[in-house]
Amino acid sequence: MSRSVLVTGGNRGIGYGIARALTAAGDRVAVTHHASAAPDDLFAVKCDVSDASSVTEAVAAASAVHGPVEVLVCAAGITRDGLMLRMPEHDWDEVLDTNLRGSWLAARAALPAMARARYGRLLFVSSAVGSVGQAGQANYAASKAGLVGLARSVAREYAGRGITSNVLAPGLVETDMAHALTEQQRGAIIERTPIGRPASVEEVAAVARFLTGDAASYVTGAVVPVDGGLGMGH
């Protein structure tokens, strides 16, 4: 069954990997992009996920081309790292607005059509950092932890309408965001990861494909780690 899919932040990194995986599975996939360029191989919509009207327009544009959104993957995210006492308020606000508020706005825009169809798959891309914390990332960790509460609230509200809502929690993944880390930061994360290496985007996308597919129709409100054991026990 080919479904209409929207991946926020699907123009790069984990979001792009998920978009490609779902396209390969036969779905009709649209992605959003904002600060970065649109990919050449996917239908893309310009969208600022922190702006309600922009999100509403993006969902409408994807629906006009591919039909009402049946699968929503919230992968848009940014970092503005800094130690707690040195973090400017705007760095806190930007990260929370993009990572958490943006996911809420996207879900709010997509859910009415899912509820009418009595079918939907929502997947929120969080992070192991949301569970274990990370020095210098209070804003990022808070935004990613917030996605768990958001996803589980949606799961309780909409399970009766055939809609599942889950969280993907990757560890260190080979993306541009990971490449921005210093060697010391990267080494420290790998040292705490039992598998001892970063994940590939494809490894994360494979789990996302499962969680948004029919094989996971009885999985909702779950936080699924793809972190090599980094967040084990949380």
N, C-alpha and C positions, 0 to 999 in steps of 0.2 A: 504494500500500500504506500503510495507516494503522498507525503504530507507537506503542508505549508509550514516552513520553519523560519524563525527569525533568531539570529544570533547577534546580540549587542556586542560591540567590540570584536566582531568577527573578521575584521580586516587584517589581524596580525596575531601572533602568539598562540596561546591556547584556544582562543575563540576561533581563529582561522583554521586551526587543526580540527576542531569540532565541526566547523562548517564544511570542511572538505570531506570528513568522514561521513557526515549525514548526506552530503551530495552523492558520494559513492554508493550509499545505501539506497539511492533512488528518490530521496526527498527533494522538494523544491525549496531551495535555501536562499534566504536574503540575509545580508549582514549590514550592520551599521558601522560607520567610520566617522571620526571627528577631526582630531589633530593630525592623523596619518592619512595617507592616500588610500583610495579604494582599490581593492584587488581587481585584477583584470579578468579573473575567471569566475566571479560570483556577482550576482545582482546586489548592488550596494546602494545604501541610502545614507545621505549625510544626516547626522543626528548628534545633538548634544544631550546625552542621557540625563544630565542634571536639570534640563529644562522641560517642563511638563508638555508644553505645546509641541516642542520638537519631537518628543517621544511619541505623542499621539499621532503626529504626521508620519513618522517612520512606520508605525504599525499599520496605519492606513495605506501607505505606499506599498508595503510588502503584501498586504491583503489584496490590493487592487491587481497586483501582478500574479500572485500565487494562490489567492484564495485566503479566507480567514486563517489567522495564525493558529496552528494546532500544537506546535512545539515552540517554546520560548527558552532560549539559553541566555542567561545574563552573565556575560563574560567581560563586559567593559570595566576596566579598572585602571587606576593610576597609583603611583607612589609619590610621596613628598616626605622623604625620610629626614629625621632630625631627633636629637635627644629631647626628652620631655620638656625640660625647662627652657630650651632654646627654640622650641617649635612655634612659629608665628601662627596666629589664629587662622589666617587665610589658608595655611597649609593643612590644618585640621579640617577646615570647612570644605576645601576642594576635594579632599580624599573621601570624606563622608558623603558629600553631595554626589560624587561620581559613583563610588563603589556600592553604597547602601541605598541612598535615596534614588539613584538612577535605576537600580534593580526593582525597587518598589514601584516607581513610575511605570516601568515597562510591564511588570506583572499586572498592575492596575489597568493598563490599556489593553492588554491581551485577554484578560480573564473573561470579560463579558461574552465574547464570541465562543470561547471554550465552554463556558457554562451553558450557553444555548445549545451547543452541539453535544453536550454531555461527554466531552472527551477533551483531554489536554495533558500536556507534559511540560512542567516547568523545572528547569535545572539552574541553580544558582552556583556560580563558580566562586568558591571561597578560597581558603588556604589553610594549611597546617598552622600557620602563624596565628590564625584566629583562635586556636585552641591553646597553643603553647606560649604565645607572646614572643616578642623579639625586641631587644634593645634598639632604640632609634626608630621604631615603627608603631608607636602607640596609636596613631591615627589609622594606619593600614590594618593593624590587628583588630582594632575596635570595629572598623567597617566590615571586616570579614567575619568576625564573631556575630555581628548583627544580622548577617545573612541567614544564620542558623535559626534565630528566632523568627525572622520573616518567613522563611520557607516552612517552618513547622506550623506557624499560624495559618498560612495558606493551606497547608495539608489538612488541617483540622476543619477549616471552613469549607473546602471544596471537594473533599474525598467523595462525598455523596453525589457529586456531579460527574464522576468518572475522571477527575483531574488529579494527577499526582504531582508532588512538589518535593524535590530533593536537593541535596547540597553535595557538590563535588569539592573535595579538599586536597588539592595537590600540595606537594612539597616543592623542592627546588626542581624547576623544569628548564630545559634548554630553550630559552626564549631571549628576546632582546632585553627584557627586564632583568633576567638572571645575568646576562652578559655585562650589565651595568654595575654589578657588584665588584668589589675589589677581590683580589685573589685571597686575601685574608678572610673576608666575609664568606666567600664561596667555600673555602676550605673548612671553616668552622661549621657550616651547615652540613657539608658532606661527612664530616667527622661524627656528627650527631645522628646521621642517617644509617641505620643498620645495613642496608643494601650497599651503601658506600659509593653511590653515584647519583647524578641527577636523573630525572625521568626524561624521556623523549616526549615531544608533543603528541606523537602517535599513541604512546602508551596511555596518556591521559584521555585522548579523544576516544579510544576504544571503550573506556569505562563510561564516558558520557554517552556514547552510542547505545550501550546497554541500558543505562538509566532512562533514556528517552524512548526506548523501544517497547514493544509489546511484551517482551520477555520479563520486563520489570513492572508489569501492570499491578502487582501486589506490593510494590515497594513505594512507600511514601513517608515523608518526614525523616528520611535517613540522611546521615552525614557519612559519605563514603570517602575514605582517605585513599589517595594515590600518591603516597609520600615516602615509599621505601622504608616505612617504620618510624619516620621522624616524630610523628605525633602519637605513637603507640601509647594506649592507656588513657587517652583523652576523648 
